[in-house]
Amino acid sequence: MINPQDRQILLLALPSIVSNITVPLLGMIDVAIVGHMGSAVYIGAVAVGSMIFNLVYWLFGFLRMGASGMTAQAFGRRDLSEVTMLLSRSLAIALGIAFLLIILQIPLKGLMFWLIGPTADVAPFASTYFDIVIWGAPASLSLFALSGWCIGMQNTRIPMIVSIMQNIVNILVSLTFVYGLNMKIEGVALGTVIAQYIGFLMAVGLIQRFYHRLRSYWKLKGTFLRQSMMQFFSINRDIFLRTLCLVAVNLYFTSVGARYGAVILSVNTVLIQLYLLFSYFMDGFAYAGEALGGRYYGAHNNSQLNMIIRRLFGWSFMMTVAFTLLYIIGGMRIVSILTDEPHVIETAAEFIPWAWFIPAAGAAAFIWDGLFIGFTATRGMLVSSVIAALIFFSTYLLTVNMIGNHGLWLAQILYLSTRGIIQTFWYHLITTCTNQDSTSAKF
């Protein structure tokens, strides 16, 4: 018989895992559709456009994480007035950032094209894709806020339903525009935007249906108080800076791989998919940590919080063992599924052992990230990410002339493990130094 804590975790984690798996499908669907248009430039255009928006939206992921942690704490202490105001506050900030992106879309496109450097034949189509999809920013960023709020309310089913519906709409609309109306790249872009707005409207409708009773707790006067807004931006500032560290490491990892040539770049790209696969599952448990950790932290329920932390790390251990065995036994089989290029497969065999260490190196960071978001312990997340990024860059620079691409992978493994190690010490150090129980500790 499954215990109550595990049941709580799985009820939150499993829908999140399904949602995570559907997220990359949006980009894959677009690539699959344009891949049959008769020209490689369409694939390149969607690849560049998707990369731009993935990067930009990732930087604003704090809209989801900040809303999640604060909402979970307010829910835990049964402060329903603050719960409703957090929804309004998060949505207002998300829409404000989205409209700013639209206003600044020309310099933003110029900057991103300069960073990515699309070829002359791809650039015009990528520009068209960008010019259309940028108008989906209000829906996309609002969905971040709505998803974070739902997670804080211990509800990961709504984000799952919305993610699935977005993919269905994107497929149907894009296929209709591209093959029914012969709209080419414009049809793919419009399909993406329409799917984003349908997802947003569905999220609003589901929240209205399940939480309509909370309207009586909403107060306009308290929504945008200076102190509340300062707290919101303080938490989200740390998350934003932490995300910048993650983006810097990921971009550098890709750019360095490209310097070693097409084969090494392809190998690194394929092997990093094993990390992403692991992350889809671990993020589900991280979201459970956000919701339950924040709830019991806000309620000052020390015994339940400690039990949830232990059970989350128990699930983390099981996932680590399972994925490590999967990558040791079937890692090369997965590589052969992802590519049929003989040189890439042959070279991947040399580097596949690094993938075996990914689960053990990264597992703790996922769980602590979720818990720290729930605790709104954003300073600990920032400090661990900065130190881990410095270790990543210094490790690579010290080893590049000796072991080349192996040094890059060593740096990546140390980067992943350092985040988890520092957050572990941060949590235990702060809770010990306060001489209070962990639910009262100030992070």
C-alpha positions in Angstrom: 0.0 0.0 0.0 1.4 3.4 -1.0 1.8 5.8 1.9 0.0 9.2 2.0 3.1 11.2 1.2 4.0 9.2 -1.8 0.4 9.5 -3.0 0.5 13.3 -2.7 3.8 13.4 -4.6 2.7 11.1 -7.4 -0.6 13.0 -7.9 1.4 16.1 -8.5 4.4 14.6 -10.3 2.7 12.4 -12.8 0.6 15.1 -14.6 3.7 17.3 -14.6 5.8 14.6 -16.3 3.1 14.3 -19.0 3.1 18.1 -19.4 6.9 18.1 -19.6 7.0 15.5 -22.3 4.4 17.4 -24.4 6.3 20.7 -24.3 9.0 19.8 -26.8 6.3 18.4 -29.1 5.2 21.9 -30.0 8.6 22.5 -31.7 8.8 19.0 -33.1 5.4 19.3 -34.7 6.4 22.5 -36.5 9.6 20.9 -37.7 7.7 17.8 -38.9 5.3 19.9 -40.9 7.8 22.1 -42.6 10.0 19.1 -43.2 7.7 18.1 -46.0 7.4 21.5 -47.7 10.2 20.7 -50.2 13.0 23.0 -48.9 15.5 22.7 -46.1 15.3 26.5 -45.5 11.9 26.0 -43.9 13.3 23.6 -41.3 16.1 26.0 -40.6 13.7 28.9 -40.2 11.5 27.1 -37.7 14.7 25.8 -35.9 16.0 29.3 -35.5 12.6 30.8 -34.6 11.9 28.1 -32.0 15.4 28.6 -30.5 14.8 32.3 -30.1 11.5 31.9 -28.3 12.7 29.0 -26.2 15.6 31.2 -25.0 13.6 34.3 -24.4 10.7 32.5 -22.6 13.2 30.5 -20.6 14.6 33.7 -19.2 11.1 34.6 -18.0 10.5 31.2 -16.4 10.6 33.1 -13.0 6.9 34.0 -13.8 6.0 30.4 -13.2 8.5 29.6 -10.4 7.8 32.8 -8.4 4.0 32.3 -8.6 4.3 28.7 -7.6 6.3 29.1 -4.4 4.4 32.1 -3.1 1.0 30.6 -3.9 1.9 27.3 -2.2 2.9 29.1 0.9 -0.2 31.3 1.0 -2.3 28.1 0.4 -0.5 26.4 3.2 -1.4 29.1 5.7 -4.9 29.3 4.3 -4.5 32.9 3.3 -7.0 32.8 0.4 -7.0 36.5 -0.1 -3.3 36.5 -0.8 -3.8 33.4 -3.1 -6.2 35.3 -5.3 -4.1 38.5 -5.3 -1.0 36.5 -6.3 -2.9 35.3 -9.4 -3.7 38.8 -10.4 -0.2 40.1 -9.6 1.5 37.3 -11.6 -0.8 37.8 -14.6 -0.4 41.6 -14.6 3.4 41.3 -14.5 3.4 38.6 -17.2 1.3 40.7 -19.5 3.4 43.8 -18.8 6.6 41.9 -19.8 4.8 40.4 -22.9 3.7 43.8 -24.2 7.2 45.1 -23.6 8.6 42.3 -25.8 6.1 43.2 -28.5 7.1 46.9 -28.4 10.8 46.0 -28.5 10.4 43.2 -31.0 12.6 44.9 -33.7 15.7 45.3 -31.5 15.0 42.0 -29.9 15.0 40.2 -33.3 18.1 42.0 -34.3 19.9 40.9 -31.1 18.8 37.3 -31.4 19.7 37.0 -35.1 23.1 38.5 -34.3 23.6 35.8 -31.5 22.4 32.9 -33.6 23.6 34.0 -37.0 21.2 32.3 -39.4 22.4 31.9 -43.0 21.2 34.3 -45.7 18.7 31.9 -47.2 17.2 31.0 -43.8 17.1 34.5 -42.3 14.0 35.9 -44.3 11.8 32.9 -43.4 13.0 33.0 -39.7 12.2 36.7 -39.7 8.7 35.9 -40.9 8.2 33.3 -38.3 9.5 35.6 -35.5 7.2 38.5 -36.7 4.1 36.3 -36.2 5.0 34.2 -33.2 6.0 37.3 -31.1 2.3 38.2 -30.9 1.8 35.0 -28.9 3.9 36.4 -26.0 1.0 37.6 -23.9 -0.6 34.1 -24.0 2.7 32.3 -23.5 3.9 34.4 -20.5 0.4 34.4 -19.0 0.4 30.7 -19.2 3.6 30.7 -17.1 1.9 32.6 -14.4 -1.3 30.5 -14.5 0.7 27.2 -14.5 2.8 28.4 -11.5 -0.4 29.4 -9.6 -2.0 26.1 -10.3 1.1 24.2 -9.1 1.1 26.3 -5.9 -2.6 25.4 -5.5 -1.5 21.7 -5.6 -3.1 21.2 -9.0 -0.9 20.0 -11.8 -3.8 18.5 -13.8 -4.8 21.8 -15.3 -1.3 22.5 -16.8 -1.3 18.9 -18.2 -4.7 19.3 -19.9 -3.7 22.7 -21.3 -0.4 21.3 -22.7 -2.1 18.4 -24.4 -4.8 20.7 -25.9 -2.1 23.1 -27.2 -0.5 20.3 -29.1 -3.7 19.0 -30.6 -4.7 22.6 -31.7 -1.2 23.2 -33.1 -1.3 20.1 -35.2 -4.8 20.7 -36.6 -4.4 24.4 -37.3 -0.9 24.2 -38.7 -1.8 21.4 -41.1 -4.9 23.3 -42.2 -3.0 26.5 -42.9 0.0 24.8 -44.5 -1.6 22.1 -46.6 -5.2 23.4 -46.9 -4.4 27.1 -47.5 -0.9 26.7 -48.8 0.5 29.3 -46.3 4.0 27.8 -45.9 6.0 29.2 -42.9 3.2 31.7 -42.1 0.8 28.9 -41.5 3.2 27.1 -39.1 3.7 30.4 -37.2 0.0 31.2 -37.0 -0.7 27.6 -35.8 1.7 28.1 -33.0 0.2 31.5 -31.9 -3.4 30.2 -32.1 -2.4 27.2 -30.0 -0.9 29.5 -27.4 -4.1 31.6 -27.1 -6.3 28.5 -27.1 -4.2 27.1 -24.2 -4.4 30.4 -22.4 -8.2 30.7 -22.7 -8.6 27.0 -21.6 -6.4 27.6 -18.6 -8.5 30.7 -17.6 -11.7 28.7 -18.2 -10.5 25.8 -16.0 -9.3 28.0 -13.2 -12.7 29.8 -13.3 -14.5 26.5 -13.1 -12.6 25.0 -10.3 -11.7 28.1 -8.3 -14.6 30.5 -8.8 -15.4 30.5 -5.1 -12.1 32.3 -4.5 -13.4 35.5 -6.2 -15.0 36.6 -3.0 -11.5 36.8 -1.4 -10.0 39.0 -4.1 -9.2 42.6 -3.2 -7.9 45.1 -5.7 -6.5 47.3 -3.0 -4.0 44.8 -1.8 -3.0 43.4 -5.2 -0.3 45.9 -6.1 0.8 47.1 -2.7 4.4 48.4 -2.8 5.7 45.8 -0.2 4.0 42.9 -2.0 5.4 44.0 -5.4 8.9 44.4 -4.0 8.8 40.9 -2.5 7.5 39.5 -5.8 10.3 41.2 -7.8 13.0 40.4 -5.2 12.2 36.6 -5.4 11.9 36.7 -9.2 15.1 38.8 -9.6 17.1 35.9 -8.0 15.4 33.4 -10.2 16.0 35.5 -13.3 19.8 35.8 -12.5 20.0 32.1 -11.7 18.4 31.4 -15.1 20.9 33.6 -16.8 23.7 31.4 -15.3 21.9 28.3 -16.7 21.5 29.9 -20.1 25.2 30.9 -20.2 26.3 27.4 -19.4 24.0 25.8 -22.0 24.9 28.2 -24.8 28.6 27.8 -24.1 28.3 24.0 -24.0 26.7 24.2 -27.5 29.0 26.8 -29.0 32.1 24.9 -27.8 30.8 21.7 -29.2 30.4 23.4 -32.6 34.1 24.4 -32.6 35.1 20.8 -32.6 33.2 20.2 -35.9 29.9 18.8 -37.1 30.5 15.3 -35.7 31.3 16.3 -32.1 28.5 18.9 -32.2 26.1 16.2 -33.3 27.4 13.8 -30.6 27.0 16.4 -27.9 23.5 17.3 -29.2 22.4 13.7 -29.2 23.8 12.9 -25.7 22.3 16.0 -24.2 19.0 14.5 -25.2 19.6 11.9 -22.5 19.9 14.7 -19.9 16.6 16.2 -21.2 14.8 12.9 -21.0 15.9 12.5 -17.4 14.9 16.1 -16.7 11.3 15.6 -18.0 10.8 13.0 -15.2 12.8 14.8 -12.5 11.0 18.1 -13.1 7.7 16.3 -12.2 9.1 15.6 -8.8 10.5 19.1 -8.6 7.0 20.5 -9.2 5.7 18.3 -6.4 8.4 19.8 -4.2 7.3 23.3 -5.1 3.7 22.6 -4.3 4.1 20.4 -1.2 7.2 22.1 0.1 5.7 25.5 -0.1 2.4 24.4 1.3 3.9 22.8 4.5 6.5 25.5 4.8 3.8 28.1 4.7 1.7 26.1 7.2 4.8 25.7 9.6 4.1 22.0 9.5 7.6 20.7 10.3 6.8 17.0 10.5 5.0 16.8 7.1 7.7 19.0 5.5 10.5 16.7 6.6 8.5 13.6 5.6 7.9 15.1 2.1 11.6 16.0 1.7 12.6 12.4 2.6 10.1 10.9 0.2 11.1 13.2 -2.6 14.7 12.2 -2.3 13.6 8.6 -2.1 11.9 9.0 -5.5 14.9 10.8 -6.7 17.1 7.9 -5.8 14.8 5.4 -7.6 14.8 7.6 -10.7 18.6 7.9 -10.6 19.1 4.2 -10.4 16.6 3.5 -13.1 18.0 6.0 -15.6 21.6 5.1 -14.8 20.9 1.5 -15.6 18.9 2.5 -18.7 21.8 4.6 -20.0 24.5 2.0 -19.2 22.5 -0.9 -20.8 20.7 0.9 -23.6 22.4 4.3 -24.1 23.9 3.4 -27.5 20.6 2.0 -28.6 18.9 5.3 -27.8 21.7 7.1 -29.7 21.1 4.9 -32.8 17.4 5.8 -32.6 18.2 9.5 -32.6 20.7 9.3 -35.5 21.7 6.9 -38.2 24.9 8.7 -39.1 27.8 6.1 -38.8 30.4 8.6 -37.8 28.2 10.1 -35.1 27.3 6.7 -33.6 30.9 5.6 -33.6 32.1 8.8 -31.9 29.2 8.7 -29.4 30.5 5.4 -28.1 33.6 7.2 -26.9 31.6 9.8 -24.9 28.6 7.7 -23.8 30.1 7.0 -20.4 29.6 10.6 -19.4 25.9 10.2 -19.9 26.0 7.4 -17.3 26.8 10.0 -14.7 24.1 12.5 -15.6 21.3 11.1 -13.3 23.5 10.9 -10.2 25.1 14.3 -10.9 21.8 16.1 -11.6 19.2 14.5 -9.4 19.7 16.5 -6.2 19.6 19.8 -8.0 16.2 19.1 -9.4 14.7 18.2 -6.1 16.3 21.1 -4.2 15.3 23.5 -7.0 11.7 22.5 -6.5 11.8 22.7 -2.7 13.7 26.0 -2.7 11.1 27.5 -5.1 8.4 26.3 -2.6 10.3 27.9 0.3 11.0 31.0 -1.9 14.6 30.4 -1.0 15.7 32.0 -4.2 19.0 33.3 -2.9 20.2 29.8 -2.3 19.3 28.9 -5.9 21.2 31.9 -7.2 24.3 31.3 -5.1 24.5 27.6 -6.1 24.0 28.4 -9.8 26.7 31.1 -9.8 29.3 28.9 -8.1 28.4 25.9 -10.3 28.7 28.1 -13.4 32.2 29.3 -12.3 33.2 25.7 -11.7 31.9 24.8 -15.2 33.9 27.5 -17.0 37.1 27.0 -15.0 37.0 23.2 -15.3 36.7 23.4 -19.1 39.4 26.1 -19.5 41.8 24.1 -17.4 41.2 20.8 -19.2 40.5 21.8 -22.8 44.1 21.5 -24.0 44.5 18.1 -22.3 41.3 16.2 -23.0 39.3 18.4 -25.4 35.5 17.5 -25.6 35.9 15.2 -22.6 36.8 18.3 -20.6 33.6 19.9 -21.7 31.6 16.9 -20.4 33.6 16.8 -17.2 32.7 20.4 -16.7 29.0 19.7 -17.3 28.9 16.8 -14.8 30.7 18.9 -12.1 28.3 21.8 -12.9 25.2 19.6 -12.3 26.5 18.0 -9.1 27.8 21.3 -7.6 24.3 22.8 -7.7 22.9 20.0 -5.7 25.8 19.8 -3.2 25.7 23.5 -2.5 21.9 23.6 -2.1 22.1 20.6 0.3 24.7 22.4 2.5 22.7 25.7 2.2 19.5 24.1 3.5 21.2 22.2 6.4 23.4 25.2 7.3 20.6 27.7 7.5 18.2 25.4 9.4 21.0 24.6 11.9 22.1 28.1 12.4 18.7 29.4 13.1 18.2 27.0 16.1 14.6 26.7 15.0 12.7 24.0 13.1 13.2 23.9 9.3 9.8 25.5 8.6 10.9 28.7 10.4 14.3 29.0 8.9 15.0 32.1 6.9 16.6 31.3 3.6 
